[in-house]
Amino acid sequence: MLDRDEPVPKRPDDGAFFQQRLPAWKPVINIHTTIPVFAVIGLIMIPIGLLLITTTGSVKEARVDYSRCGDCESKPSGEECVCSIEFELSSKFTGRAFHMYYGLEKYYQNHRKYATSRSDKQLRGYPLYRDDNCEPFESDVDTDQYFAPCGLIANSMFNDTFQLTWVSKTDSDGTVIEMNKEINFTREGITWPSDHGIKFRNPMGADLVSAFNGTTKPPDWRKYAYELDPQNPSNNAF
């Protein structure tokens, strides 16, 4: 037994905070206090909601479905297919720059095996790093070369390429003016700085071809990683 004068081990300090003696206020919730609070919050949220609706309503979007463009559906998987489709904008789009993005239907990426099939260390600049998470797309069974990048996520990367041409425009008096002007695309400024400089980095060295020596492209890729954007070294490869 412990003597009364002997200090108790691990005893909390005799303070208001540790002994739960701080003053506290517990509101009494009833109909007379609840209704005014909700009314004030509602009056504040109404203009915020109207502002958001007005802002989103002013955004213009044009969707073009090219799923059945040309005879691409009848060609075997992996065979290159080139097709063109013409579309007309129903309203005038104003601005200095526009965003172009793609959408896929019935393509699910939440399967655990798919979500974990990647190598974070390899994407940080170590193309020869072996990672079992990339199976069954870790290395080529014929050449025993590592896939760079490896894994299911990299192998299923969307690889369609686009070329947008402004063919003609209709003037205010109904006159059709031929333009035939190619629209320039930029791939910069679309990623977070943490992704571009921390999570994804190229191997050390100025020559990417030599840095990726001993690796090969994923099975469903048409280009090697160092051929994705050769005109812009800061946006190429990983």
PALUM-206480 format. One record per residue: residue number from 0; x, y, z of N, C-alpha, C in turn; chain. Coordinates in steps of 0.1 Angstrom, whole numbers. Layout:
N
NUM X Y Z X Y Z X Y Z A
...
END
This chain:
238
0 8 -12 0 0 0 0 9 12 0 A
1 3 23 -6 10 36 -6 7 44 6 A
2 17 50 12 15 59 23 8 71 18 A
3 -1 77 27 -8 89 23 1 101 19 A
4 13 101 26 22 112 23 30 110 10 A
5 30 97 5 38 94 -7 30 99 -19 A
6 37 106 -28 31 111 -41 25 99 -49 A
7 14 101 -55 7 91 -64 14 93 -78 A
8 19 82 -83 25 83 -96 14 86 -107 A
9 19 94 -117 10 98 -129 -2 105 -125 A
10 -2 112 -113 -14 119 -109 -14 132 -117 A
11 -26 136 -122 -27 149 -130 -25 161 -120 A
12 -20 172 -127 -19 184 -119 -32 189 -113 A
13 -31 195 -101 -43 200 -95 -46 214 -101 A
14 -50 214 -113 -53 226 -120 -67 226 -126 A
15 -73 237 -129 -87 238 -134 -88 230 -147 A
16 -78 231 -156 -79 224 -169 -78 209 -167 A
17 -68 204 -159 -67 190 -158 -78 183 -149 A
18 -83 191 -140 -94 186 -131 -108 189 -136 A
19 -109 195 -148 -122 198 -154 -130 207 -146 A
20 -124 218 -141 -131 228 -133 -132 241 -141 A
21 -129 241 -154 -130 253 -162 -145 257 -163 A
22 -148 270 -163 -161 275 -165 -166 271 -179 A
23 -178 267 -180 -184 263 -193 -198 268 -194 A
24 -202 269 -207 -215 274 -210 -222 264 -220 A
25 -233 259 -216 -241 250 -224 -254 256 -228 A
26 -255 259 -241 -267 266 -246 -280 257 -245 A
27 -290 263 -242 -303 256 -241 -310 257 -255 A
28 -311 246 -261 -317 246 -275 -332 244 -274 A
29 -339 254 -279 -354 253 -279 -359 261 -292 A
30 -371 261 -294 -377 267 -306 -375 282 -307 A
31 -374 288 -296 -372 303 -296 -358 307 -300 A
32 -348 299 -298 -334 302 -301 -330 296 -314 A
33 -336 284 -318 -332 277 -330 -337 284 -343 A
34 -350 288 -343 -355 295 -355 -348 307 -359 A
35 -345 317 -350 -338 329 -354 -324 326 -360 A
36 -317 316 -353 -304 313 -358 -304 307 -372 A
37 -313 298 -375 -315 293 -389 -319 303 -399 A
38 -328 313 -394 -332 323 -403 -321 332 -407 A
39 -312 336 -398 -301 344 -401 -291 337 -410 A
40 -288 325 -407 -279 317 -416 -285 316 -430 A
41 -298 314 -431 -305 313 -444 -304 326 -452 A
42 -306 337 -445 -305 350 -452 -291 353 -457 A
43 -281 347 -450 -267 349 -454 -264 340 -466 A
44 -269 328 -466 -266 318 -477 -273 321 -490 A
45 -285 328 -489 -292 330 -501 -284 338 -511 A
46 -279 350 -508 -271 357 -518 -258 350 -522 A
47 -252 342 -513 -241 334 -517 -245 324 -528 A
48 -256 317 -525 -261 307 -535 -264 313 -548 A
49 -271 325 -548 -274 332 -561 -261 336 -569 A
50 -251 340 -561 -239 344 -568 -232 332 -574 A
51 -232 320 -567 -226 308 -573 -234 304 -585 A
52 -247 304 -584 -255 300 -596 -253 309 -608 A
53 -252 322 -606 -249 331 -617 -235 329 -623 A
54 -226 327 -614 -212 324 -619 -211 312 -627 A
55 -216 301 -622 -216 288 -630 -224 289 -642 A
56 -235 296 -642 -244 297 -654 -237 305 -665 A
57 -227 313 -662 -221 321 -672 -209 313 -679 A
58 -206 302 -674 -196 293 -680 -201 286 -692 A
59 -195 288 -703 -200 281 -716 -192 269 -718 A
60 -199 259 -723 -192 246 -726 -198 240 -739 A
61 -189 234 -747 -193 227 -759 -188 213 -758 A
62 -197 203 -760 -193 189 -759 -194 183 -773 A
63 -183 176 -777 -183 169 -790 -180 155 -787 A
64 -189 146 -792 -187 131 -790 -181 126 -803 A
65 -169 120 -802 -162 115 -813 -160 99 -812 A
66 -169 93 -804 -168 79 -801 -169 71 -814 A
67 -177 75 -823 -179 68 -836 -174 76 -848 A
68 -162 82 -846 -156 90 -856 -149 81 -866 A
69 -153 82 -879 -147 73 -890 -149 59 -887 A
70 -139 51 -891 -140 36 -889 -131 31 -878 A
71 -128 40 -868 -119 37 -857 -125 25 -848 A
72 -138 24 -847 -144 14 -839 -141 0 -845 A
73 -140 -1 -858 -139 -14 -864 -124 -18 -865 A
74 -115 -9 -862 -101 -13 -862 -96 -21 -850 A
75 -87 -29 -851 -82 -37 -839 -76 -28 -829 A
76 -77 -32 -816 -71 -25 -805 -56 -23 -807 A
77 -52 -11 -805 -37 -8 -806 -33 -3 -819 A
78 -42 -4 -829 -39 1 -843 -42 16 -844 A
79 -33 23 -849 -35 38 -850 -47 41 -860 A
80 -54 51 -856 -66 56 -863 -66 71 -863 A
81 -68 77 -875 -69 91 -876 -82 95 -882 A
82 -90 104 -876 -102 108 -881 -104 123 -878 A
83 -114 129 -885 -117 143 -883 -132 144 -882 A
84 -136 154 -874 -150 157 -871 -152 172 -871 A
85 -162 177 -877 -165 191 -877 -177 194 -868 A
86 -176 205 -860 -186 209 -851 -187 224 -852 A
87 -199 229 -848 -202 243 -849 -206 248 -835 A
88 -200 259 -830 -204 265 -818 -217 273 -819 A
89 -226 269 -810 -240 275 -811 -240 290 -806 A
90 -230 293 -798 -229 307 -792 -215 312 -793 A
91 -213 324 -790 -200 330 -791 -192 328 -778 A
92 -180 324 -780 -171 321 -769 -161 333 -769 A
93 -160 340 -757 -151 351 -756 -141 348 -745 A
94 -129 353 -747 -118 351 -738 -105 349 -745 A
95 -94 349 -737 -81 348 -743 -76 333 -743 A
96 -82 325 -734 -78 311 -734 -90 302 -730 A
97 -90 290 -735 -100 281 -732 -94 267 -727 A
98 -102 260 -720 -98 247 -715 -104 236 -723 A
99 -96 227 -727 -100 215 -735 -97 203 -727 A
100 -107 194 -725 -105 182 -717 -114 171 -723 A
101 -111 159 -719 -118 147 -724 -125 140 -713 A
102 -135 133 -717 -143 125 -707 -145 111 -712 A
103 -145 102 -702 -147 88 -705 -159 82 -698 A
104 -166 73 -704 -178 67 -698 -175 52 -695 A
105 -181 48 -684 -179 34 -679 -164 30 -678 A
106 -157 39 -672 -143 36 -670 -140 39 -655 A
107 -139 29 -647 -138 30 -633 -124 28 -628 A
108 -120 37 -619 -106 36 -614 -105 34 -599 A
109 -116 29 -593 -116 28 -579 -113 14 -574 A
110 -110 5 -583 -106 -9 -579 -93 -8 -572 A
111 -92 -15 -561 -80 -14 -552 -67 -18 -560 A
112 -68 -29 -568 -56 -33 -575 -52 -23 -585 A
113 -61 -16 -591 -58 -5 -601 -52 7 -594 A
114 -58 11 -583 -54 23 -576 -40 22 -570 A
115 -36 10 -566 -23 8 -560 -12 4 -570 A
116 -16 2 -583 -6 -4 -593 2 8 -598 A
117 11 12 -591 21 23 -595 33 23 -586 A
118 43 30 -590 55 31 -582 58 45 -579 A
119 56 50 -567 58 64 -564 73 67 -565 A
120 82 58 -560 96 61 -561 101 61 -575 A
121 96 53 -584 100 53 -598 97 66 -604 A
122 85 72 -601 80 84 -607 88 96 -601 A
123 95 94 -590 103 105 -584 117 105 -590 A
124 119 98 -601 132 99 -608 141 87 -608 A
125 135 75 -605 143 62 -604 136 52 -614 A
126 139 53 -627 132 45 -637 135 30 -635 A
127 146 26 -629 150 12 -628 146 6 -615 A
128 138 14 -607 134 8 -594 123 -2 -596 A
129 125 -14 -590 116 -25 -591 105 -24 -579 A
130 93 -24 -583 82 -23 -573 72 -34 -576 A
131 69 -42 -566 59 -53 -568 45 -48 -570 A
132 42 -36 -566 29 -31 -567 25 -29 -582 A
133 35 -29 -591 32 -26 -605 28 -39 -612 A
134 29 -51 -606 25 -63 -613 10 -62 -617 A
135 7 -67 -629 15 -75 -638 22 -67 -649 A
136 23 -54 -647 30 -45 -656 43 -39 -650 A
137 51 -48 -644 63 -43 -638 75 -44 -648 A
138 76 -54 -656 86 -56 -666 82 -64 -677 A
139 89 -63 -689 85 -70 -701 90 -84 -699 A
140 81 -94 -701 85 -108 -699 95 -113 -710 A
141 95 -106 -722 104 -111 -732 118 -105 -731 A
142 119 -92 -728 132 -85 -727 137 -83 -713 A
143 128 -86 -703 131 -84 -689 135 -69 -686 A
144 131 -60 -694 133 -46 -691 121 -40 -683 A
145 124 -31 -674 113 -25 -666 105 -15 -675 A
146 92 -15 -672 83 -5 -678 85 8 -671 A
147 87 18 -679 88 32 -673 78 41 -680 A
148 68 45 -673 64 41 -659 57 28 -659 A
149 57 21 -647 51 8 -646 37 9 -640 A
150 30 -2 -641 17 -3 -634 5 -2 -643 A
151 -6 -5 -638 -19 -5 -645 -23 10 -648 A
152 -20 19 -639 -24 33 -641 -17 39 -653 A
153 -4 37 -653 4 42 -665 0 35 -678 A
154 -2 22 -678 -5 15 -690 -18 20 -696 A
155 -28 24 -688 -41 28 -693 -42 43 -695 A
156 -31 50 -696 -31 65 -698 -38 68 -711 A
157 -47 78 -711 -54 82 -723 -44 88 -732 A
158 -43 83 -745 -33 87 -754 -38 92 -767 A
159 -50 97 -768 -55 103 -780 -49 117 -781 A
160 -46 121 -793 -40 134 -796 -50 142 -804 A
161 -50 155 -802 -60 164 -809 -53 175 -817 A
162 -59 179 -827 -55 190 -835 -68 198 -838 A
163 -69 210 -833 -81 219 -834 -78 229 -845 A
164 -87 231 -854 -86 240 -865 -99 249 -866 A
165 -97 262 -866 -108 271 -868 -110 273 -883 A
166 -121 266 -888 -123 266 -902 -129 279 -907 A
167 -140 283 -901 -146 295 -906 -154 302 -895 A
168 -159 314 -897 -167 321 -888 -178 328 -896 A
169 -189 331 -889 -200 338 -895 -201 352 -890 A
170 -200 362 -899 -200 376 -894 -214 380 -890 A
171 -215 392 -884 -228 397 -879 -239 398 -890 A
172 -235 400 -903 -244 401 -914 -246 388 -921 A
173 -241 377 -915 -244 364 -921 -233 359 -931 A
174 -223 367 -933 -212 364 -942 -203 354 -936 A
175 -200 343 -943 -191 332 -938 -177 336 -942 A
176 -168 337 -933 -154 341 -935 -145 329 -933 A
177 -137 325 -943 -128 314 -941 -116 318 -933 A
178 -113 309 -923 -102 312 -914 -91 302 -916 A
179 -94 289 -915 -83 279 -916 -71 282 -907 A
180 -74 284 -895 -63 288 -885 -62 277 -875 A
181 -50 272 -873 -48 261 -863 -47 267 -849 A
182 -54 261 -840 -55 266 -826 -43 260 -818 A
183 -35 268 -812 -24 264 -804 -28 258 -790 A
184 -22 248 -786 -24 242 -773 -12 244 -764 A
185 -14 245 -751 -3 246 -742 -6 235 -731 A
186 5 228 -727 4 218 -716 10 223 -703 A
187 13 235 -702 19 241 -690 8 247 -681 A
188 11 247 -668 2 254 -659 -10 246 -656 A
189 -10 233 -658 -22 225 -655 -20 215 -644 A
190 -9 216 -637 -6 207 -626 -2 215 -614 A
191 -4 209 -602 0 216 -590 15 216 -589 A
192 21 226 -583 35 227 -581 41 215 -574 A
193 33 210 -564 38 198 -556 39 186 -565 A
194 30 185 -575 30 173 -584 42 175 -594 A
195 44 187 -599 54 189 -609 69 188 -604 A
196 71 192 -591 84 192 -586 88 182 -575 A
197 77 176 -569 80 167 -558 76 153 -561 A
198 63 151 -564 58 137 -566 63 131 -579 A
199 65 140 -589 70 135 -602 82 142 -607 A
200 93 135 -608 106 141 -613 113 132 -623 A
201 120 138 -631 128 131 -641 141 126 -635 A
202 147 116 -641 160 111 -636 171 122 -638 A
203 181 121 -630 192 131 -630 199 130 -644 A
204 204 141 -649 211 141 -661 204 149 -672 A
205 211 154 -681 205 162 -692 199 154 -703 A
206 204 142 -705 200 133 -716 190 123 -711 A
207 177 125 -714 167 116 -709 167 103 -716 A
208 172 102 -728 173 89 -735 182 80 -728 A
209 194 85 -724 204 77 -716 198 74 -702 A
210 191 83 -696 186 81 -682 176 70 -682 A
211 169 68 -693 159 57 -693 164 44 -700 A
212 177 43 -701 183 32 -707 181 19 -698 A
213 177 8 -704 173 -4 -696 159 -5 -693 A
214 151 5 -698 136 5 -696 129 4 -709 A
215 117 2 -709 109 2 -721 95 8 -718 A
216 88 12 -729 75 18 -727 64 8 -723 A
217 54 12 -716 43 3 -712 37 -4 -725 A
218 31 -15 -724 26 -23 -736 17 -15 -745 A
219 8 -7 -739 -2 0 -747 2 14 -751 A
220 14 18 -748 19 32 -752 25 31 -766 A
221 24 42 -773 30 43 -787 43 50 -786 A
222 46 57 -775 58 65 -774 65 61 -761 A
223 78 63 -760 85 62 -748 82 74 -739 A
224 85 73 -726 83 84 -717 90 97 -721 A
225 102 95 -726 110 107 -730 106 113 -743 A
226 96 107 -750 91 112 -763 77 119 -761 A
227 72 121 -749 59 127 -747 58 141 -751 A
228 68 149 -748 69 163 -751 83 167 -753 A
229 90 163 -764 104 166 -765 107 181 -768 A
230 97 189 -772 99 203 -774 100 211 -761 A
231 95 205 -750 95 212 -737 101 202 -727 A
232 114 203 -724 121 194 -715 115 194 -701 A
233 110 206 -697 104 207 -683 90 200 -682 A
234 85 196 -694 71 190 -694 72 176 -700 A
235 84 170 -701 86 157 -708 88 146 -697 A
236 86 134 -702 88 122 -694 79 122 -681 A
237 86 119 -669 78 118 -657 73 132 -653 A
END
